Amino acid sequence: MRSPITFNVRRGERIALLEFELARPLSPKDLKTISPPDPVRERFADRILIISGRGPIWLYGFLLEYYHPVKAVAFYDPRLNAGVVVASHTPSCEVGELVYVPEELWRA
């Protein structure tokens, strides 16, 4: 059975961009079957992670908890053209800070 969600991770020097796309509308029970890219195994836990995609708010909550090991998590806001930091484990990145995605990560 095809996964209801696909993920694509692009790594930069300071940030990683995680884009997701839904194959169909999700239901809460789908959370049990979702396997996002592992930040430790895929070597991006040492970066600020910007998550981008259209999905339900509870999916974003799931991803925030899943990506707890990364340096900081930001959610991309197209109105700001930046990620908004919502969780951080480093003094170099504060909650509420805007993080801009380098052009090369959008094109990669």
BALOBA-1460 file (C-alpha; in Angstrom, 3 decimals):
// residues 108
<rec num="1" residu="m" x="0.000" y="0.000" z="0.000"/>
<rec num="2" residu="r" x="1.336" y="3.419" z="-0.981"/>
<rec num="3" residu="s" x="2.192" y="5.786" z="1.859"/>
<rec num="4" residu="p" x="-0.309" y="8.626" z="2.251"/>
<rec num="5" residu="i" x="2.554" y="11.096" z="2.539"/>
<rec num="6" residu="t" x="5.907" y="11.572" z="0.827"/>
<rec num="7" residu="f" x="8.852" y="13.402" z="2.342"/>
<rec num="8" residu="n" x="11.836" y="15.091" z="0.728"/>
<rec num="9" residu="v" x="14.789" y="16.359" z="2.774"/>
<rec num="10" residu="r" x="17.361" y="18.808" z="1.439"/>
<rec num="11" residu="r" x="20.382" y="19.682" z="3.550"/>
<rec num="12" residu="g" x="22.229" y="22.962" z="3.707"/>
<rec num="13" residu="e" x="25.130" y="23.954" z="5.905"/>
<rec num="14" residu="r" x="23.008" y="25.407" z="8.703"/>
<rec num="15" residu="i" x="19.484" y="24.229" z="7.908"/>
<rec num="16" residu="a" x="17.594" y="21.276" z="6.476"/>
<rec num="17" residu="l" x="14.356" y="21.660" z="4.551"/>
<rec num="18" residu="l" x="11.751" y="18.930" z="4.934"/>
<rec num="19" residu="e" x="8.970" y="19.173" z="2.375"/>
<rec num="20" residu="f" x="6.004" y="16.847" z="2.503"/>
<rec num="21" residu="e" x="3.140" y="16.156" z="0.130"/>
<rec num="22" residu="l" x="-0.077" y="14.285" z="0.836"/>
<rec num="23" residu="a" x="-1.182" y="11.634" z="-1.666"/>
<rec num="24" residu="r" x="-4.712" y="11.858" z="-0.276"/>
<rec num="25" residu="p" x="-6.495" y="13.465" z="2.658"/>
<rec num="26" residu="l" x="-5.176" y="12.058" z="5.934"/>
<rec num="27" residu="s" x="-7.132" y="10.708" z="8.842"/>
<rec num="28" residu="p" x="-5.731" y="10.653" z="12.387"/>
<rec num="29" residu="k" x="-5.245" y="6.864" z="12.205"/>
<rec num="30" residu="d" x="-2.707" y="7.454" z="9.392"/>
<rec num="31" residu="l" x="-0.254" y="8.789" z="11.993"/>
<rec num="32" residu="k" x="0.457" y="5.169" z="12.995"/>
<rec num="33" residu="t" x="1.735" y="4.409" z="9.489"/>
<rec num="34" residu="i" x="3.749" y="7.545" z="8.729"/>
<rec num="35" residu="s" x="7.546" y="7.135" z="8.712"/>
<rec num="36" residu="p" x="9.246" y="10.538" z="8.398"/>
<rec num="37" residu="p" x="12.980" y="10.648" z="7.584"/>
<rec num="38" residu="d" x="15.046" y="9.954" z="10.695"/>
<rec num="39" residu="p" x="17.169" y="13.028" z="11.554"/>
<rec num="40" residu="v" x="19.920" y="11.030" z="13.256"/>
<rec num="41" residu="r" x="20.302" y="8.295" z="10.651"/>
<rec num="42" residu="e" x="20.026" y="10.782" z="7.788"/>
<rec num="43" residu="r" x="22.430" y="13.200" z="9.496"/>
<rec num="44" residu="f" x="20.456" y="16.413" z="9.810"/>
<rec num="45" residu="a" x="19.856" y="16.502" z="13.583"/>
<rec num="46" residu="d" x="22.618" y="19.108" z="13.916"/>
<rec num="47" residu="r" x="20.690" y="21.627" z="11.777"/>
<rec num="48" residu="i" x="17.646" y="23.841" z="12.057"/>
<rec num="49" residu="l" x="14.824" y="21.913" z="10.401"/>
<rec num="50" residu="i" x="12.254" y="23.871" z="8.393"/>
<rec num="51" residu="i" x="9.093" y="21.879" z="7.709"/>
<rec num="52" residu="s" x="7.006" y="22.840" z="4.679"/>
<rec num="53" residu="g" x="3.835" y="21.334" z="3.268"/>
<rec num="54" residu="r" x="0.053" y="21.499" z="3.336"/>
<rec num="55" residu="g" x="-1.484" y="19.269" z="5.956"/>
<rec num="56" residu="p" x="-3.699" y="19.202" z="9.031"/>
<rec num="57" residu="i" x="-2.559" y="20.949" z="12.194"/>
<rec num="58" residu="w" x="-2.302" y="17.629" z="14.040"/>
<rec num="59" residu="l" x="0.206" y="16.403" z="11.444"/>
<rec num="60" residu="y" x="2.381" y="19.405" z="12.274"/>
<rec num="61" residu="g" x="2.090" y="18.525" z="15.975"/>
<rec num="62" residu="f" x="3.171" y="14.967" z="15.202"/>
<rec num="63" residu="l" x="6.155" y="16.182" z="13.168"/>
<rec num="64" residu="l" x="7.188" y="18.657" z="15.875"/>
<rec num="65" residu="e" x="7.331" y="15.845" z="18.430"/>
<rec num="66" residu="y" x="9.025" y="13.442" z="16.000"/>
<rec num="67" residu="y" x="11.766" y="15.964" z="15.231"/>
<rec num="68" residu="h" x="12.508" y="16.768" z="18.868"/>
<rec num="69" residu="p" x="16.151" y="15.585" z="18.426"/>
<rec num="70" residu="v" x="17.049" y="18.314" z="15.900"/>
<rec num="71" residu="k" x="18.771" y="21.566" z="16.821"/>
<rec num="72" residu="a" x="15.587" y="23.582" z="16.212"/>
<rec num="73" residu="v" x="12.280" y="23.175" z="14.352"/>
<rec num="74" residu="a" x="10.664" y="25.878" z="12.230"/>
<rec num="75" residu="f" x="7.442" y="25.788" z="10.221"/>
<rec num="76" residu="y" x="7.552" y="27.463" z="6.825"/>
<rec num="77" residu="d" x="5.106" y="30.348" z="6.377"/>
<rec num="78" residu="p" x="4.753" y="31.406" z="2.731"/>
<rec num="79" residu="r" x="3.356" y="34.803" z="3.773"/>
<rec num="80" residu="l" x="6.674" y="35.519" z="5.501"/>
<rec num="81" residu="n" x="8.767" y="33.559" z="2.993"/>
<rec num="82" residu="a" x="10.585" y="32.103" z="6.003"/>
<rec num="83" residu="g" x="10.428" y="29.396" z="8.627"/>
<rec num="84" residu="v" x="9.200" y="30.443" z="12.067"/>
<rec num="85" residu="v" x="11.128" y="28.720" z="14.866"/>
<rec num="86" residu="v" x="8.660" y="26.943" z="17.168"/>
<rec num="87" residu="a" x="11.123" y="24.853" z="19.221"/>
<rec num="88" residu="s" x="14.839" y="25.229" z="19.885"/>
<rec num="89" residu="h" x="17.567" y="23.419" z="21.797"/>
<rec num="90" residu="t" x="20.296" y="25.956" z="21.136"/>
<rec num="91" residu="p" x="20.907" y="29.525" z="22.288"/>
<rec num="92" residu="s" x="21.885" y="30.443" z="18.717"/>
<rec num="93" residu="c" x="18.271" y="30.076" z="17.552"/>
<rec num="94" residu="e" x="15.316" y="31.509" z="19.468"/>
<rec num="95" residu="v" x="11.627" y="30.650" z="19.354"/>
<rec num="96" residu="g" x="9.888" y="33.184" z="17.119"/>
<rec num="97" residu="e" x="13.002" y="33.790" z="15.015"/>
<rec num="98" residu="l" x="12.588" y="33.791" z="11.239"/>
<rec num="99" residu="v" x="14.852" y="31.438" z="9.296"/>
<rec num="100" residu="y" x="15.150" y="31.980" z="5.555"/>
<rec num="101" residu="v" x="15.573" y="29.053" z="3.190"/>
<rec num="102" residu="p" x="18.606" y="29.445" z="0.920"/>
<rec num="103" residu="e" x="17.593" y="29.530" z="-2.735"/>
<rec num="104" residu="e" x="19.665" y="26.433" z="-3.549"/>
<rec num="105" residu="l" x="17.586" y="24.290" z="-1.177"/>
<rec num="106" residu="w" x="14.345" y="25.193" z="-2.954"/>
<rec num="107" residu="r" x="15.893" y="24.241" z="-6.301"/>
<rec num="108" residu="a" x="17.708" y="21.077" z="-5.225"/>
